[in-house]
Amino acid sequence: LAKTTQPISMDSYEGQEVNITCSHNNIATNDYITWYQQFPSQGPRFIIQGYKTKVTNEVASLFIPADRKSSTLSLPRVSLSDTAVYYCLVGLESGTYKYIFGTGTRLKVLA
Amino acid sequence: GAGVSQSPSNKVTEKGKDVELRCDPISGHTALYWYRQSLGQGLEFLIYFQGNSAPDKSGLPSDRFSAERTGGSVSTLTIQRTQQEDSAVYLCASSLGGQRSYGYTFGSGTRLTVV
């Protein structure tokens, strides 16, 4: 069954850079890769989206290799408020709208 | 509205009862999605609407689940004869279109507890 996988959890200290990788071997052609952040009792919140190479916005960077079978979310200089669960979202079936969330990575930022 | 609104925010129901969950998407968003998140788990795709039609219902877990969308706006997810395994947070998201380049905006979800 096609799916996406992420590390279950990560710990980091304030001020460090955090990189979270999502593996999506069967990503649909021409599909985008999107990352979301979720706090307890809230819906996921859009962070960043890309198709290939590198994308950067005010909060994160997204690195996508040429084969697009994985992607890495990079959070620079994390703070305590970045403690959350991070999900990647990709389409795994061309021609459908079935977007599959990754398993989620629980990031804990320590003081 | 300014964001995606879901109601009720919490629902406790007895096993065997029917429940309706409502999603009011952002005005102008033609695409609408329902996901389910069980306690401590990831997000499970349920159904997708483009306008009022649902081209992908493959994620609905059983025939007890149904959804509709009217006027290209409000959507209702109905669960008939609820079971304890239906307990979860049901999340709705909307986007400008079905194109994969559009990001979702999620509501805060409805927490359903079946007792």
Interface residues (C-beta under 8 A of the other chain):
Chain A: A28 N30 D31 Y32 T34 Y36 S41 Q42 G43 P44 R45 F46 Q49 Y51 Y87 L89 G91 T96 Y97 K98 Y99 I100 F101 G102 T103 G104
Chain B: V4 A31 Y33 Y35 G42 L43 F45 Y48 Q50 P55 D56 S58 G59 L91 A93 G98 R100 S101 G103 Y104 T105 F106 G107 S108 G109
